């Protein structure tokens, strides 16, 4: 795959993935932080797993976010520069 197509694909996947990942990271971190101090905000755990109050994405949220993250990582690995030096004699 040409490098420019890989960059465009990686950029588009990353833009799609960043919002659910931020929601997951922030809600999970806040939930554990609040629990440490003795507060129980269970609604943060619901948001963390994809239940957004009026819309419930729980059955699909975790696998979709997981696959998008794996795909973003794999497409990002293809962006690493390749060495042009072959094995020396």
N, C-alpha and C positions, 0 to 999 in steps of 0.2 A: 504494500500500500504506500503510495507517495506520502512524503512527510507533511505536505500541506493539508492533505485530506485527513491524516491522523491528527494533526493539530486542531482542525476544525471540528472533527468528531469529538475529541477530548474536551474542547472548550464548550461545546453544546451539552455534552453529558454532565460536565462539571457544573454548568449553570443550572441545569435541572436538578442536580443532586444537592446543591449547597443549601437550599431552603429546608428540605426535610431533615438533613443532617444537623443543621443549626438548631432546629426545633428539638430534635432528639437529644442533642448534647446539652443544651441549655436546660431543658426541663428535667433531664436525669440528674444533672449536677445540682440544680436548685433543690430537687426533691431530697437528695441525699444530704445536702447541707442543712436543710430545714429539719430533717429527721435527727441529725446530730444534735441540734439545739432543742429537740423535744417537740417540735411542731409537726403536725401531720397534715400536709396538703395533698390528699390523695388525688385530687384533680390533676396535679402535675404528672402523676404516674399515668393517668389516663391519656393526657396529651402526649406523653413520652411514647406510648404504645399505639397512637394513631386515632384515639377517640377525641375528636374536636368538638365536643359538646353537642352540636346539632347534626354533625356528619360523623359517622363512625366508619373509619377506614381500617379498623384493627385487623381484620383477616388478611388484608393485602399490604398494609403499611410496612411491616417489618421485612417481608421477603422482597418487596419492590425496592426499598431503601438499601437492603443488603446487596441485591444484584446490581443496582446502579453504582454503589460504592465499589464493588469488585470490578465492574466494567470500567469505571473511571481510573482505578489503579492500574489495570492491565493496559488501557490505552495510554496512560501516563508513562508506563514502562517502555512503550515503543518510542517515546520521545527522547529517551536518553541517547546521547551521541554515541555512535558506533566508532570503534577504532578503525582507522583505515590501514593500520600497519598489520600485515600478516605475520605469521610466525617467522621469526628470523631463522636463517639457515644455521 
